[in-house]
Every structure is written in C-alpha cells, then in structure tokens.
Amino acid sequence: MPPTATPFPCDEDTGRIIEFTQFPSAVAGGENLRYNVYIPPCYQETRARFPYVILLHGMSYREQQWEDLGVIETLEQGIRLGALPPMILVMPYYGNIGQLNSFPPDISYESVILEELVPAVEADFCVWANRDYRAIGGISRGGFWAYSIGFRHPDIFGILGGHSAFFPESTRDVPAAFNPLELAQNSALLEDANLRLYLDNGAADSTGLSIQQLSNRLEQRGVEHTYIINPSGEHDNDYWSAHVSDYLAFYGRDWPRSYDQLPSCLEPSP
C-alpha cells in the first residue's frame, strides 16, 4: 500500500536549518569544525524527541553538500506524504582533521565526533539518544569515517551508510584497528552488533572496487547488509542527488512516521 499523507501537527510547512558557525574543536587544536542542524517542521511545538542522522560530506566539499543535494526538500516532502519519518539532520564540516589518516590515541576525527559533536547535539536538541535512533553516514571520504567509527562503536551508532565510500586497502595508510576493510573481516564487535548497513555506488564509480571488497567480507562472515550498484552514475553530486531519497528511506526505515509516536522531550530519552 502507498504511504498515507500525514499533515504536520502545527501550522509550519517547513523546518529550518540552524547554523553553528563557530565550533572550535579542542581535539583538533582549535580548528573551527562548524556544523549545520536541520530540525523538522513542528520541532518546537511537539516537544518530542527525534531520531537523528549525522551526514558527512565528501572530500573537497563542505557542510553544505547535503543541502545542495536536496536532502531538506526530499525529507520534507517525504514527511508530508508519510513516506519518511520526521528526523533531525546534523551536517558537519570535517575540516583538515577529517582529511588526515590519524586515529586515537592521536588526534582524530573519530574523537571529534564522539567527544565533541555528539555531546553538543544531544545537549542542544531533543534527540532520541539511542543507538537504534542515531545514525551516521557519509559520501566518499565521509563514508569512510562513518564505517570506521560505526564499526568500532556499534554501541553509539546502530545505523551506518556509505555512499560511494572509499575504503583504503593498505594498513600503512589506515591501521587495521581503524580500517573498515580489516574490521569487516576481523572485528569481534560485528558478530553481535546487529548493525543496519547500507552501501552504494554507481557502476562507473572506481570506489566500487573497495566497496565490493567490503561487501564480500561482510557476506563471508554472515553480516547482513545492503549493497546496491546503481546502473548509472559516477563519483559526483549528480549521482548522490539522484539517490538522496533512497538514503533517507534507509536511515529512517524503522523510525516512527507519525509525530505522536515519538517519545516526549519532557522525559529522559528511552
């Protein structure tokens, strides 16, 4: 059956983006790792707790990439039609530190996400602070971080997305303890993590080689995941924009479609 249209429970037709233009990171030595947060229509009025997704941009892009791909318009139309659940989107700039293959105990973008960004978002917004309602995904380099962090911390993120993600094979570049290709093959955490995993690329995208390798290793271990090779598309915004609705549908697959099914912000997060 097609989804049933659900009107917003207030007079708002759109949500809004809140820009955190100053977010100096202590982990990154003071680098300004600003971020944008999208809150859905009726966020204030409902006083509800919302699931949320951290969406990481690709190399050479900025925190606006996901907005440029049409993620806001796609989400709002989906909520209005009852095809997508209301959710909060967090779109950070990963700056110079996100380009470095540097990992704990050294300075690392993993530490920025876990020690600074997640605590800031959960202090400032009414979110459903539970691994099954907290997702992380990214494009290209952002997809690498989503899987490296998510594979290592399945207690924090229960849902991972890698869109044309690139996974370096060499452990000289990315040590085995942080390398998604190695973790897919060897990490004991994946055995009972019950993660929801999504991978995709266009058939002409060269990153498909590393994504296929990751998928093969997950399949060999019996780790359930979704891997989609779309027949057309390259490593560019045209491809990702064409599949934004697929990404949002995956992240929000098991989340409530109706506002009145969300937990109250007046109570601790379940």
C-alpha positions, 0 to 999 in steps of 0.5 A: 500500500502507498504511504498515507499523507500525514499533515504536520501537527502545527501550522509550519510547512517547513523546518529550518536549518540552524547554523553553528558557525563557530565550533572550535574543536579542542581535539583538533587544536582549535580548528573551527569544525562548524556544523549545520542542524536541520530540525523538522517542521513542528520541532518546537511545538511537539516537544518530542524527541527525534531520531537523528542522522549525522551526514558527512560530506565528501572530500573537497566539499563542505557542510553544505553538500547535503543541502545542495543535494536536496536532502531538506526538500526530499525529507520534507516532502517525504514527511508530508506524504508519510513516506519518511519519518520526521528526523533531525539532520546534523551536517558537519564540516570535517575540516583538515582533521577529517582529511588526515589518516590519524586515529586515537590515541592521536588526534582524530576525527573519530574523537571529534565526533564522539567527544565533541559533536555528539555531546553538543547535539544531544545537549542542544536538541531533543534527540532520541539518544539511542543507538537504534535512533542515531545514525551516521553516514557519509559520501566518499571520504565521509563514508569512510569515517562513518564505517570506521567509527560505526564499526568500532562503536556499534554501541553509539551508532546502530545505523551506518551508510556509505555512499560511494565510500572509499575504503583504503586497502593498505594498513600503512595508510589506515591501521587495521584497528581503524580500517573498515576493510580489516574490521569487516573481516576481523572485528569481534564487535560485528558478530553481535552488533546487529548493525543496519548497513547500507552501501552504494555506488554507481557502476562507473564509480572506481570506489566500487572496487573497495566497496565490493571488497567490503561487501564480500567480507561482510557476506563471508562472515554472515553480516547482513547488509545492503549493497546496491550498484546503481546502473548509472552514475559516477563519483559526483553530486549528480549521482548522490542527488539522484539517490538522496531519497533512497538514503533517507528511506534507509536511515529512517526505515524503522523510525516512527512516521507519525509525530505522536509516536515519538517519545516526549522531550519532557522525559529522559530519552528511552 
